[in-house]
């Protein structure tokens, strides 16, 4: 039997709360939950200070050569260098020297139509067998009638005659063969009517081949006899050296 009296029936129930008890020990950590969605990227922060320059790497291979650029302007001309040494003297060239003749002389010689007629002669002394000469001649004539005139040059070792003079137009013959007989025997020719002036120019290079006095002569022949001839003649001898 209880020693407590019966509680009154009209009293409210009162819950009494005692002091909080001590926290118990932490339980084991649960498993990591699912990662949530990535949040919005925040604003870029301030650039940090530049770091120390690293060691230079090894030089790479040389690249291909580029195209050549445009040529630059020409620079100023440099000073002229010193004159070089004089070279050796070259061989002596050929020269021509006057030996005889060269002046004109007036004549009145009838030119034959059957034989060669001597008009003028010039001589020189030949010093060697290889001496070489250039012979120049000219003669002008006034024809009193129709005439075909022919001329040539000759060479002899004595005062010239038709028989002792070589015809230099045809060295295998002498002046005994009339110039009218063949073109190979003459150096020049002219055909004209009466009263006209005729001029014949002739030249030849000759090597006499013998030492001593040599005579060069001017000869003419016509197809008709000129009864009143007037002539002006010239002959000159030039030596060619060497």
C-alpha positions in Angstrom: 0.0 0.0 0.0 1.4 3.3 -1.0 2.3 5.9 1.5 1.4 8.6 -1.0 -2.0 10.0 -0.9 -4.0 9.8 -4.0 -3.4 12.8 -6.1 -6.1 15.2 -6.7 -7.9 14.5 -9.9 -8.3 18.1 -10.9 -4.6 19.0 -11.1 -2.8 19.6 -14.6 0.0 17.4 -15.6 3.4 19.2 -15.3 6.4 18.0 -17.2 9.6 18.7 -15.4 12.8 19.1 -17.6 16.1 18.3 -16.1 19.5 19.7 -17.1 21.1 18.8 -20.5 23.2 15.8 -20.3 26.7 15.5 -21.5 27.3 15.3 -25.4 28.0 11.9 -26.4 31.0 10.9 -28.5 31.0 11.8 -32.3 29.8 9.0 -34.4 31.7 7.8 -37.5 31.7 10.2 -40.5 29.2 9.2 -43.1 29.9 8.6 -46.8 30.7 11.7 -48.9 27.6 13.0 -50.7 27.2 13.7 -54.4 29.2 16.7 -55.7 27.0 19.6 -56.3 26.9 21.6 -59.5 29.9 23.9 -60.3 29.3 27.4 -59.3 29.7 30.5 -61.5 33.4 31.4 -62.2 34.5 34.2 -60.2 36.2 37.4 -61.6 39.8 37.1 -62.7 42.2 38.1 -60.1 45.0 40.7 -60.4 47.9 39.5 -62.6 50.7 38.3 -60.4 54.3 39.6 -60.7 56.4 38.4 -63.6 58.5 35.4 -62.7 62.2 35.2 -63.1 63.3 34.6 -66.8 64.2 31.0 -67.3 67.4 29.7 -68.9 67.7 30.3 -72.6 67.0 27.1 -74.5 69.2 25.6 -77.2 69.4 27.5 -80.6 67.0 25.9 -83.1 68.0 24.8 -86.6 68.6 27.6 -89.2 65.5 28.3 -91.2 65.4 28.4 -95.0 67.1 31.5 -96.6 64.5 34.1 -97.6 64.2 35.6 -101.0 66.9 38.2 -102.0 65.9 41.7 -101.4 66.0 44.5 -104.0 69.5 45.8 -104.8 70.4 48.8 -103.0 71.5 52.1 -104.6 75.0 52.1 -106.1 77.6 53.4 -103.7 79.9 56.3 -104.4 82.8 55.5 -106.8 86.0 54.7 -104.8 89.3 56.3 -105.5 91.2 55.3 -108.6 93.9 52.8 -107.8 97.5 53.2 -108.6 98.6 52.8 -112.2 99.8 49.3 -113.0 103.1 48.5 -114.5 103.6 49.1 -118.2 103.2 46.0 -120.2 105.7 44.7 -122.7 106.1 46.6 -126.0 104.2 44.8 -128.8 105.6 43.8 -132.1 106.4 46.6 -134.6 103.7 46.9 -137.2 104.1 47.4 -140.9 105.1 50.9 -142.0 105.3 52.6 -145.4 108.0 55.1 -146.3 108.4 57.2 -149.5 111.3 56.3 -151.7 111.0 58.2 -155.0 108.6 60.1 -157.3 105.2 61.5 -156.5 105.2 64.6 -158.7 103.4 65.2 -161.9 105.0 66.0 -165.3 103.4 67.2 -168.5 104.0 65.3 -171.7 103.1 65.3 -175.3 103.7 61.8 -176.4 101.8 60.0 -179.1 100.5 56.7 -177.8 100.8 53.9 -180.3 97.9 51.6 -181.2 100.3 48.8 -182.2 102.9 48.8 -179.4 103.2 49.9 -175.8 104.4 53.4 -175.3 106.6 54.4 -172.3 105.3 57.6 -170.6 107.4 58.0 -167.4 109.8 56.1 -165.2 111.1 56.3 -161.5 114.0 54.4 -160.0 115.0 53.3 -156.5 117.8 51.3 -155.0 116.6 48.0 -153.6 118.6 47.0 -150.4 117.5 43.4 -149.9 116.0 40.5 -151.9 112.9 40.7 -149.7 112.2 44.4 -150.0 108.6 45.1 -150.9 107.2 48.2 -152.6 103.9 49.9 -153.3 103.8 51.6 -156.7 101.2 54.2 -157.4 100.6 56.0 -160.7 98.2 58.1 -162.6 98.0 59.8 -166.0 95.5 62.0 -167.6 95.2 62.5 -171.3 93.1 64.7 -173.6 92.0 62.6 -176.6 91.6 64.4 -179.9 89.6 61.5 -181.4 87.7 58.4 -180.3 90.1 56.3 -178.4 90.2 53.2 -176.1 93.1 53.7 -173.8 94.9 51.0 -171.7 97.7 51.3 -169.1 100.1 49.1 -167.0 103.2 49.3 -164.8 106.5 47.7 -165.5 109.8 46.8 -163.7 113.3 46.5 -165.0 116.9 46.5 -163.7 118.1 48.9 -166.4 116.7 51.9 -168.3 113.3 50.5 -169.4 112.6 49.3 -172.9 109.7 47.1 -174.0 111.9 44.0 -174.1 113.7 44.3 -170.8 110.7 45.4 -168.7 108.4 42.9 -166.9 104.7 43.7 -167.2 103.5 43.8 -163.5 99.9 43.2 -164.7 101.1 39.8 -166.1 104.7 39.1 -164.7 105.2 36.2 -167.1 105.4 38.6 -170.0 107.4 41.7 -171.0 106.1 44.9 -172.5 106.7 43.7 -176.0 103.1 42.3 -176.0 100.7 45.1 -176.8 98.2 45.9 -174.0 95.4 45.9 -176.5 95.8 42.1 -177.2 94.4 40.8 -173.8 92.9 42.1 -170.6 95.4 40.1 -168.6 98.2 42.4 -169.9 96.7 45.7 -168.6 95.9 47.2 -165.2 93.5 49.9 -166.4 91.4 51.0 -169.4 89.1 53.7 -170.6 86.9 54.2 -173.7 85.8 57.7 -174.8 84.7 59.8 -177.7 86.9 62.6 -179.2 88.0 65.6 -177.2 87.4 64.0 -173.8 89.7 63.8 -170.8 90.7 60.3 -169.7 92.4 59.4 -166.4 93.9 56.1 -165.6 94.9 55.1 -162.0 97.1 52.1 -161.4 98.8 50.5 -158.3 100.7 47.4 -157.5 102.7 45.8 -154.6 105.9 44.4 -155.9 109.0 42.5 -154.6 111.8 42.9 -157.1 113.8 40.1 -155.6 117.2 41.5 -156.6 119.5 44.0 -154.9 120.5 47.2 -156.7 118.8 49.8 -158.9 115.3 49.0 -160.0 113.2 51.0 -162.5 109.4 51.2 -162.4 107.7 52.6 -165.5 104.3 53.6 -166.7 103.2 52.3 -170.1 100.1 52.9 -172.3 98.6 51.7 -175.6 95.5 52.8 -177.6 93.3 51.3 -180.2 93.8 54.4 -182.4 96.6 56.9 -182.8 96.1 60.1 -180.9 97.6 62.7 -183.2 97.6 65.6 -180.7 98.0 64.1 -177.2 98.4 66.1 -174.0 99.3 64.0 -170.9 100.0 64.6 -167.3 101.7 61.7 -165.5 102.7 60.8 -161.9 104.4 57.8 -160.4 105.6 57.3 -156.8 107.5 54.4 -155.0 106.6 53.6 -151.4 108.6 51.0 -149.4 106.6 48.6 -147.2 108.4 47.6 -144.0 109.1 45.2 -142.6 
